[in-house]
């Protein structure tokens, strides 16, 4: 994550690891949700239920079909369009 200041952009570091935290969320079958670095580590074992870099889809909606096709090549999770043309990520959590 970055913070814009007068002199430029400063990267905010994660307190636990001293690195910048990636934008990522992983959903496990036993009601557990991982965010940040633990989710990236879990992604190797659980790609379908891991949402990597959802920020790629900021500003897009269901009518941006050409851009969505391009972005879907780089993600493992399913991106769906809701009735309101908003985008959502489909994952399996607690058997649902």
C-alpha positions, 0 to 999 in steps of 0.5 A: 500500500502506498501513501501519497505525500508532497514529495512523492509516494511512500510505501507502507510496510507490513509490521509482521514481515517488514515488506509491503503486504500484497492484496490477496484473500484466501478462503478455506473450507473450515470457516477460515479466511486469510488476508495478505501474506498468509493468503499468498502462501495458501494460494499454491494449495488453494488457487480456486478459493484465493483471490489474488490482486482484486485491484485489477478489476477496480473501475470495471463492471459487467459491460467491460467484456473485452477488458474482463476477458483480458484480465481473466487470463491472469487470475485463477478465481472466477469473476462473475457479473451481478444483476447490477453490472457490478463484479463479484468473485466466486469462491467456495466457503463453508461448503457454499 
